[in-house]
Amino acid sequence: MARTFYSQNLEYLRQFQDEDFYIVEDIFDEDIQYKSVYIGSWMFLDPCGRYHHIISPNGLTQRCVNFWESLDKAANRLNGWVESGEGDPTDIFFCKAL
């Protein structure tokens, strides 16, 4: 049986241990902190291997949409979320509340 994006992403995110995370301050409110770990670049994670800019003529494929939605669901299942980097939007992080 083929593995789904969801099961692959859940397994991938579960590999990160508490010691892999570092503490981050919220950019809008320095009183809010959360844990974050780098999980890869957009090009490494994306099934198409490219960054899909909003005005790109290549557009997003349904396969890529399914992948990113499943990554969000897997992160939510583990009580976290996924966000892109502040300085580089192609850096992807898995975050959790403290």
C-alpha positions as a printed Julia matrix, in Angstrom:
98×3 Matrix{Float64}:
  0.0    0.0     0.0
  1.33   3.43   -0.95
  2.11   5.83    1.86
  0.26   9.11    1.89
  1.78  12.55    2.22
  0.1   12.79    5.63
  1.72   9.63    7.0
  5.11  10.61    5.56
  4.89  14.12    7.02
  3.73  12.86   10.4
  6.68  10.47   10.55
  9.08  13.21    9.42
  7.89  15.71   12.04
  7.93  13.11   14.83
 11.67  12.6    14.37
 12.42  16.0    15.92
 13.09  15.78   19.65
 12.74  18.54   22.25
 16.49  19.16   22.21
 16.29  19.92   18.45
 14.02  22.93   19.05
 15.18  26.38   20.05
 13.26  29.2    21.72
 11.97  32.0    19.48
 10.41  35.33   20.43
  7.33  36.4    18.49
  8.25  39.26   16.13
  5.11  41.21   17.07
  5.09  40.57   20.82
  8.4   39.86   22.57
  6.51  38.52   25.61
  5.37  35.53   23.52
  7.85  32.7    22.97
  7.59  29.34   21.24
  9.79  26.43   20.17
 10.97  26.14   16.58
 13.06  23.74   14.51
 14.22  24.04   10.89
 12.75  21.17    8.87
 14.1   22.01    5.44
 13.95  24.35    2.5
 10.81  24.7     0.42
 12.63  23.13   -2.55
 13.68  20.11   -0.47
 10.19  19.53    0.96
  7.99  20.36   -2.06
  7.14  17.35   -4.26
  7.82  19.44   -7.39
 11.14  20.65   -5.95
 10.52  24.33   -6.59
  9.25  27.44   -4.84
  5.81  28.45   -6.12
  5.73  32.23   -6.2
  2.25  33.74   -6.34
  2.85  35.24   -9.81
  4.79  32.25  -11.15
  3.68  31.04  -14.57
  4.39  27.46  -13.46
  1.6   27.56  -10.91
  0.93  25.12   -8.13
  0.04  21.52   -8.94
 -2.65  19.68   -7.0
  0.03  17.29   -5.79
  1.93  20.18   -4.2
 -1.25  21.61   -2.67
 -2.02  18.19   -1.15
  1.5   17.93    0.24
  1.47  21.33    2.0
 -2.04  20.78    3.37
 -0.98  17.4     4.75
  2.13  18.96    6.32
 -0.1   21.48    8.11
 -2.42  18.68    9.29
  0.52  16.6    10.54
  1.91  19.6    12.45
 -1.52  20.27   13.97
 -1.8   16.62   15.01
  1.45  17.08   16.93
  0.13  20.29   18.55
  2.24  22.55   16.38
  2.26  24.53   13.17
  4.48  25.15   10.16
  5.78  28.57    9.19
  8.27  30.02    6.74
 11.41  31.89    7.71
 11.38  35.56    8.6
 14.4   36.42    6.45
 14.02  33.71    3.83
 10.51  32.48    2.97
 11.95  29.26    1.54
 13.14  28.16    5.01
 10.41  26.04    6.64
 10.09  25.59   10.42
  8.01  23.31   12.64
  6.88  25.25   15.71
  5.21  24.42   19.04
  3.98  26.41   21.98
  6.14  26.32   25.12
